[in-house]
Amino acid sequence: MRRRQVLALGTGLVALAAGCGSATDARKLASMPLSMVVPGPYGGDSDRVARSLKGVAERESLAGRVQVVNRPAHAALAEFARARTTGRLLMAEPELVATVRAVRPAGAFSGTTPLARLCGEWEVLVVPVTSRLASFGAFADAMRRDPAALAVAGRAAGCVDHMLFGMLAQSLGVDARLLQYVAYPSGEEAITALKGGRVRAVLSSHAGVRRRVQAGELHVLAVSSPDRIQGVEAPTLLECDVHLYCANWRGLLGVGRLPDDDRDALVGLCHELAGSARWRETCARNGWTPLYLEGEDFRQWLRIESNRLSRALGDLGLRV
């Protein structure tokens, strides 16, 4: 049952929507200043996505001035749920689920208005090119044999790297609470630990390690995308008989109880942003995959996805 659930919930990550937001709705915001709340510091992964969206929206005249406001991740969602300003948006990401102390039946993002999922980064499992773990099969065997001895590094505890590690363990029949996950402030520091022999593998975004992979420093054991990543000679998890997809996605939320016309205008803005050639070029340059999903489809997917991630956190012993 666990394996079937992981597959069913993961496939939503690759669904695309044709979109129903109109240009007329989006133009309602052309002179309105917007405030985009970003969980995390200036220069972080979500911040880079937000500031790229700001640049596209302003250059394409899709909105008035867009202000990016950085807030600590643990406070961003709770504070935003109390907001009531139409022009205030929240950059949603998987890591926000870890800031909710208890599983919510309606999903971690209840009390907000889901607008659209915009893009994501696929995860990769990497080892040094000299590692004895030369294939995902060897990695899986090592995890089953002694999970506590297989140190795997990634970014902050409770982030998408950590949650994916837990979902991998459950898919392989391993108790996720036995895993040895070593958290680092950044993916670069995790790679440094890998090169120094302090951990045996790293889970990271593909964009964060692609240059080292191309340079022959790292070997990719598997990718978390539903299809192989162009230019990466590595199987998907599905090809490795792990029925799991996982992306470090980014989306936009509006405040709760948003009037229908304001919601439609903001969805229309997201739709025009996603269809912009400038945005597509930005995604390609940064290694982000467009994963557009809007409106009601996004709301339903977000509820399912946030519950899936909450269960992963519980399996890891991180959910109160």
N, C-alpha and C positions, 0 to 999 in steps of 0.2 A: 504493500500500500504506500509506503514511504516513497519508493522509487516512482510510482505512477503519479503521486502528488507533485513531486519535484518537477517532473516533466511537464505536467499540465500547467503548473503555475509559472514555470520558466518560459513557456512559449510565448506568453504575452509580451515579452520584451522585444520581439521582432515584428509585432503587428504594426501595420501602417494604416493610417486613415486618410481618405481622400479629402476630408475636411468640409465643413459647412459654414465656417465663418466668412462673412462677406467683406469686401473691400469697404463698403459703405460703413459697416459697423466699426471697422478698424480706424477709419478716418475721423470718427468721433473723438479719438484720443490724440489726434495730430497736434493739438495745441495744449494738451493736458500734461503737466509734469507727473512723472511716475517715480515711485520710490521702491527699489528692489532690495529686499533684505536677504543677505547672504550668510548662511551658517558657516562660520570659520573666518580666518584672518585674511587680510589683504595679501594678494599674491598666491593664495591657495588654489586648489583645483576648481572649486565652485566659483571662487572669485574671478578666475580667468574666464569661465563660461559667462558669468554675469556681465563682466565688462565688455566682452565680445558682443553680447546681445545688445548692450547699451550703444555700442558703436554702430551696429547695423541699424538699430531702430532710429537713431538720430540722423545718420547719414542718408537713410532712405526716407526720412521725414514721416515715419510711421507713428511717432509719438513726439510730444514736446520733450523738454529736458528730462533725462533719466538719471536719477541719483542712486548710487549703489551704497548700501549701508551694511557694514560688516558687524555681525553680532556673534558672540560665543555660541557654538553649536548647541550646547546644553540649554541655552535660554531662548534661542531663536524661535522654535516652534511654539513654545508656551506663550511667549510674548505676542507672536503673530496671531494666535488664536483669539486674543483679546482685542485685536485691532478692528476698526470699523471703517477705515478710509478706503474709498473705491480705488484710488490710484496706488495703493500699497500692495506689493507683490512679495511672495516668498519663493526663493530658489529651493526646490525640494530635491532631496538626494537620499540614497539608502541609509546613510549614516545617521540621519535624523531619527530613524526608527529607534535607535539605541538610546535616544534621549527621553523616550517615553517610558515611565517606570513600570507600567502594567500593560498587558495586552488589551487593546480596545476592540470589542466586537465589530465596530464600524471601521476599524483600521486606525493606524497611528495618526493619520492626517484628518480625522474627523474634526468638524468645527471650522474647516476651511472650504474654499470652493476650487476644486481642481480645474485647471484651465487646459494645460497641454504638457505632454512629455516632448522634449525637444531633441535630445541627443544622449549619447552614452559612450563609455569606454569599455571595451571588452577586456577581460582579465586574462593573464597568462601565468602559467606555472613554470618557473625557470630554475635551472641549476647551472653550475659551472660546466664548461665543456669537458672538463676532466672528471666529472662526477661519475661514481659507480651507478648512480641512478640514471641510466641512459635512456629510459623509456618511461612512459606513464605507468606501464605494467609493473616495472621495478619499484616505482614510487608507491603504488598501491599495495604491493606485497610488503614493503617495509612498514607502511602504516598499519596494515592488519597484524603484522608480526609483533610490533612494539610501538604503538602510537606515541608513547611518552618519550621515546628515544629519537623521534623524527622531528627535529626542531625546524619549524618553518617560520620565516619572517614576513612581515607585511607592515602596513601602516597602523594607525592607532587601534587599540582594542575596541571592538564593536564596529569597526569600519567594514566596508564591503569585502576587503581582503580576508578579514577574520571570519565574517559570515560565510563566505564561499568555502573557506577551509572546513568550517563546521558542516556545511551541506555536503561537501565531498566525503567527509568521514561517515556521515549517516548513510549516504548512497552506497558506501563500501561496507556497511555493516559494522562500523567502528563507533564506539561511544565517544562523542565529541568532547566530553568532559575530561578525557584522558589525553587530549592533544597538547602538544607543547608549541604554543604560538608565541612568538617573540615580537612585540610591537615596537616600532620605531617612529619618530616624528615625521619621517618622510620616506618615500620609496628609495631615494638615493642612499640614505643611511642603511636601509635594509640590504641593498645591494652591496654596500661596503662590508657589512657583517657577513654576507655570503662569500665574498672574495677573501675575507679573513678567516674563513672556516668556522665561524661561530654558529652558523646555521647551515642546514643542508639544502634548503630550497627557499624560494621567495615567490609569493603571490603579489602581482602588481598589475597595473594597467599596461596594456600593450604600448601605448604612447610613451610611458615612462621608461621603457627598457629597449625600445626598438633599435636605437642606435647601437647599443651594446650587443644586441643580437646580430645586427647586420655586420658588426665589426668582428664577429666570431668569438666574443668573450663569454656569451651566455648561450645555453641550449634550452629551447622551449620544449617542454614535455607535452603540454596540451594547452588549448585555448578554450575560453568559456563561451565563445560565440556559437550560433547554430550552424554556421558554415565556416569553412577554413578562411583564415585571414590572408589576404593577398600578400605575397612576399614572405610568408612565414611557413617554413616546412615543419608543421606540427599538426597533429590530429585535433579534432574537436573532442570535448568530453563525451559527446554522444558516440563518436567513433570508438571511444575507449570503453563503451558500455556503461557510462555514467550518464543517466538521463537528466541532464541539468544544463540550463543556460543561465548566465548571470552577467549583468552589465552594471557598471557604475553610472546609472542614468541621472539625468538632470531634467527637471520640469518646473513649471511655474504654477503657483497657487494664488488665488485671490482670497480676500477676507471672507469670513462666513456670512451667510444671509445676504449675499450679493444680489442686487436687483437683476432681473433677467436681461434688461437692455444693457446694463453695464457688463454683465458676464459675457453676453454675445459680442460686445465691442472688444473686450480683452481677448476672447478666443479668436476673434478676427485678426487682432494684432499678432497673436502667436502664429496664426496661419500664414499671414503675409511674411512674417520673419522667417518661418521655415521654408517658404517658397522662394526666398531671395537668393539670387546667385551669389551675392556677397556673403551670406550666411553659409551656403554650401562650400564656398571656397575657404571660409574660416574653419569649418569642420575638417575639411581635407588637410589643411595645413597643420592643425593641432592633433590629428589622429582621433577625432571624435566621429562617431557614426551617427548619422541622422536616424532618429527613432521616433518619428512624429506620430503622436496619438492625441486626440483632442476631445474636449467636451465630456459627454456621458461615457463614451468608451474609455477615456482616460480615468474618469472617476471610478468606474468599476474595476479597471485593471489596478489602480492604485490601492484600492481596498484589499484586493487579493494579494498583491505584492507586499504590502506592508504587513499583512498577517503572516505571509510566508517568512519574511525576514524576522518578525517577532518570534516565530517558532524556532528559527535558527539560533537566535540569541538565547532562547530558553534552553535549547539543547547544549549550548556552550556554557550554561550556568551563569549567563550575564543578565538574564531577565529577572527582575524582582517580582 
